[in-house]
Amino acid sequence: MHVFYTPDIQSQAELPEEEAAHAVRVLRLQTGDEVTLTDGKGNFYRAEISTATTKRCLVNILETIPQALLWSGHLHIAMAPTKNMDRTEWFAEKATEIGFDELTFLNCRFSERKVIKTERIAKILVSAIKQSLKARLPRLNEMTDFNRFISQPFEGRKFIAHCYEGEKPLLKDVVRKGEDALVLIGPEGDFSEEEVKQAIENGFEPISLGRSRLRTETAALVACHILNLQNQ
């Protein structure tokens, strides 16, 4: 099944330019063919192509199909992007396939990457919801300074995964179904001790993701998977 991302379909019965090019030039779809659309806001649409040209693809909506929530709670991952962008992109794709709601990139003291262009990540998220048949697109936030981020309000449980000694229960044992949850994942050099202290002072609970020492993108994916499974 080919799914096309059409965020403005409610007001504009037309595929965005890039999606239209894929439908008409690559897949060779024609007038009268049926297609599946998603607005990324929780709905699928069964539609019929009414006009197909080299530059435009107009559709008639035949049926609106709301998708039931696939997990409960608002699941938010905040991570320091890796120096190798391929790893960050891999996380974004796989986490979307698993299912989460929001992604924020953190600028930490030991971050190897201080700037990130989110345009490429945004395209990966769109591709992943289409591939995994999800009707909700995760929210993507720009790079945010660590200290500013942890001081922002969040109505839910807040966790920080770090490698320092101390009491750290497993995330799977403390997250509760239906509760909004936010997990901080640090850079390859970990959070600084001061950052961990500040996070705890701002209501973040230290947690463990298991006995293995994980790379940043692996830790973020494990956290995402645990949150998703606990909220099924």
Buried (B, 14 or more C-beta within 10 A) or exposed (E): EEBBBBBEBEEEBBBBEEBBBBBBEEEEBEEEBEBBBBBBEBBBBBBEBEEBEEEEBBBEBEEBEEBEEBBBBBBBBBBBBBEBBEBBBBBBBBBBBBBBBBBBBBBBBEBBBEEBEBEEBBBBBBBBBBEBBBBBBBEBBEBBEBBEBBEEEBEBBBBBBBBEEEEBEEBBEBBEEEBBBBBBBBBBBBBBEEBBEBBBEBEBBBBBBEEEEBEBBBBBBBBBBBBBBBBE
